[in-house]
């Protein structure tokens, strides 16, 4: 699809009628998007689906404040670039960083935004390699102490999630190497549902192990349906 037809599709997906029908959703998106920059495809990404959705929500539905949570194991450099100076979009990423030695090398903690957007770009940049690998405990602690307090203070109107599952156990070290479980992502989804009146959309990003992708997707969709 070219950019025009993609924009039309995105517009259809978030049209007022569909938008009001259900407060949440899960978008099965391929290829992923969060590495795609304004004029540069990279990391298997050509169009930044979540960034495009956020722009359309602003332009066509007049949504004032949007929170983008990116829990793909890789930093979403393209999404960060798109909103780096925009205080109306909070970008909050949890990712493997390893002092800039893990792809794509961006996402340092001191990358906090520019101009009016200072403070609206938050990077939870895990370092230390895989000794030990990060797992449920670290992500739960990050959500409890950083993600949810900041998200509640920002008080978004809509929450979009760049929902990559390459942090789930089963991905080899070059592709992730972390040990999160599907149930952890289900629990994180439940927490995000408390924001924005439950207006939450997860969009599939990275993931290279089919079992991990399937298990985590199923767990998150179950949470969106209201299952404990």
Residue, then its C-alpha position, 0 to 999 in steps of 0.5 A: x500500500x502507498x502512503x495515501x491508501x495507508x492513511x485512508x485505511x487508518x482513517x477508516x479504522x479510527x472513524x468516529x463510528x468504529x471508535x465509539x463502538x469499543x473503547x479498546x482494540x488490538x491491531x495485527x500489523x505487519x510489517x511493524x512500524x516503530x523504527x520507520x523515520x520520516x523519510x527512512x525505512x529501517x528495522x523491517x519497518x516502512x510506515x510507522x503505524x502508531x505514529x500515523x494513527x496518533x497524527x490522525x487522532x489529532x487531526x481528524x478526531x481532535x484528540x488532545x493528549x495521546x500516550x504512546x507506550x512502546x514495550x517492544x524490546x527495541x527502542x522505537x526511534x521513529x516514533x520518538x523522532x515524530x513527537x520529540x518536540x510535541x508536548x501533546x504526545x507522551x512517548x514512553x519506551x521500555x527497551x533493551x539499551x545496553x549503553x547504546x550497543x543494542x539495535x537501534x542504539x537510540x533511546x538513552x535516558x537523557x533523550x527527554x524531548x526538545x523545545x516544548x516537548x522536553x519531559x514528554x519523551x521517557x526512555x526506560x533504557x535497560x542496560x547490563x546486557x543479559x547478566x541476568x536477562x530482564x524479566x517480569x519483575x523488572x517490567x512490573x517494577x518499571x510500570x509501578x514506579x515510572x510508567x503508571x505514575x507518569x501516565x496518570x499525571x499526563x492524563x491522556x485521552x487515548x493510549x496507543x501501545x507499540x506492542x512488540x513481543x520480542x521481550x518474551x522468553x523464546x527470543x535469542x539474545x541478538x533478537x531480544x534475550x529477555x525472559x518476560x512471560x505472556x501473562x506479564x504483558x496481560x497484566x501490563x495491559x490491564x493497568x493501561x486500561x485504567x487510563x483514558x477511560x479505557x480507550x486503548x489500542x495495541x498495535x503489533x510491533x516486533x516479534x520473531x518467535x511465533x509461539x511467543x507472539x501468539x501466546x502474548x497476543x492472546x494474553x493481551x486480547x484476553x485482558x482487553x476483553x476484561x478477563x482477569 
